[in-house]
Amino acid sequence: VETTQKTIHVELGTRGYDVVVGPGAIDRLPEVIRARCGGTIPRRAMLVLDAGIGTNAEFSAQVAAAAMASVRDRCITLSIQPSEQVKSMETLERLLAEMTRGKLERNEPVIAVGGGIVCDVAGFAAATYRRGVPVVQCPTTLLAMVDASVGGKTGVNLRVGDSLKKNMVGAFHQPVGVLADVRALKSLAEREFRAGLAECIKHALIARGLGAPEVTSEIGADLAAAGARSEIGITAMIARHVALKAMVVSGDEREEAPSTVGGRALLNLGHTFGHAIETLGDLIIDDSRSSGPLLHGEAVALGLCAAAACAGAMGLIAGPMAQEVTKVVASAGLPTRASGLPSIDVLIGLMQDDKKTSGGRLRVILPTSWGESRVVEGPPSRAVRAGWAAIGAP
Ligand SMILES: NC(=O)c1ccc[n+]([C@@H]2O[C@H](COP(=O)([O-])OP(=O)(O)OC[C@H]3O[C@@H](n4cnc5c(N)ncnc54)[C@H](O)[C@@H]3O)[C@@H](O)[C@H]2O)c1
């Protein structure tokens, strides 16, 4: 089992850490905690569990055993049924209250086991409890493995009036380790699994320009391995995508690179479009295969298609390439069109609200070739409209 695991180091000086990918990764939990939380076995820990893994009896038992072996006294456990509504200040407060009640101390870790929502909210609780305690991220969805668990972005959505502002409150808080155990994925719903592939396609669209051409060139093979649910193929794919994310994060941890360089902001490809539609209800995707609200990955998939069309309208890429992006997205079983979208004017308003605007100007990431993307400040409204129109906005 050991041999099929892959370890990727996220180079961040004293805040650097390893990401272990593969079957059995969760068994490393006691080792990681002992090494990274004060050098001894801590008395307590806070385990934040995604209720979704309850359907995976084998993996749940492995998590429980690993968590118990990681503490001397007890593991305070809290289970979360994730949704974007639950990724909230109230849930954060609930976690903090449990940690306080459980008398969790400074070197005692939070162990997040779940999808991106659990990783984000538990990570944020770890970032803020007593001004910061260690967190070990144990992602259990494909999306969380290739993206959310690595890089230290944590946070919650903020309710403002009756709208939900995605990831509006948060902190950078690097984990002390990431354990991506692919055995967890056995129970993941097909639709959730495909949603994770959207972030992989996003990576493929930026990787060549960042010096990781294999992520771009292997995307077809990766999508095929993922489709076949091959454990070895999926482990290799996740490792490749984690390595890319690690490289981007090491180069620009806090997303501060100037837009001419791109840096971590490039990972937002598809997200400015995607975030605008992610929390809307009642969308019908691809003429009724499934209905909204969209999953995060599905919103990103539509966002990638919109970004490609927008880039096409600006002449950054040729027409066939925009179609190629849509084709790859469709080949992963992801949506490329939605109906029931609000008008383009409303959507542009929602985009302006995104926290990635700067000085009130829209800021989008657009592909310039297959594998290369860049930051575009203030794209012409005609091109943005073409992006929205391409995925079906009226
Ligand atoms: N911090 C970051 O850098 C970053 C990056 C990308 C996305 N995100 C965030 O991640 C979130 C999306 O994450 P997600 O796609 O993992 O969704 P999610 O966290 O909602 O999980 C999806 C569903 O799968 C269930 N589940 C989780 N693991 C399971 C398993 N092994 N078996 C069966 N069911 C399981 C969950 O209960 C949930 O119902 C969004 O809120 C997004 O903003 C954060």
The ligand as an ORCA input file, in Angstrom:
! r2SCAN-3c Opt
* xyz 0 1
  N      -9.760     26.836      0.146
  C      -9.587     26.690     -1.140
  O      -8.513     26.943     -1.673
  C     -10.722     26.174     -1.975
  C     -10.483     25.765     -3.287
  C     -11.530     25.238     -4.029
  C     -12.789     25.145     -3.472
  N     -13.006     25.565     -2.199
  C     -14.343     25.455     -1.573
  O     -14.677     24.087     -1.474
  C     -16.099     23.953     -1.445
  C     -16.508     22.825     -2.346
  O     -15.942     21.637     -1.900
  P     -16.495     20.219     -2.368
  O     -16.715     20.229     -3.819
  O     -15.600     19.219     -1.762
  O     -17.957     20.183     -1.747
  P     -18.528     19.803     -0.303
  O     -17.587     20.112      0.754
  O     -19.887     20.394     -0.278
  O     -18.708     18.215     -0.394
  C     -19.560     17.685     -1.372
  C     -20.498     16.606     -0.825
  O     -19.794     15.392     -0.698
  C     -20.002     14.821      0.600
  N     -18.809     14.028      0.865
  C     -17.574     14.468      1.210
  N     -16.713     13.458      1.209
  C     -17.414     12.346      0.880
  C     -17.063     10.988      0.693
  N     -15.809     10.565      0.790
  N     -18.037     10.110      0.370
  C     -19.311     10.526      0.219
  N     -19.685     11.799      0.342
  C     -18.749     12.699      0.666
  C     -20.274     16.001      1.469
  O     -21.013     15.615      2.610
  C     -21.074     16.893      0.540
  O     -22.421     16.506      0.537
  C     -16.656     25.292     -1.867
  O     -17.218     25.931     -0.748
  C     -15.450     26.050     -2.367
  O     -15.568     27.439     -2.180
  C     -11.992     26.072     -1.443
*
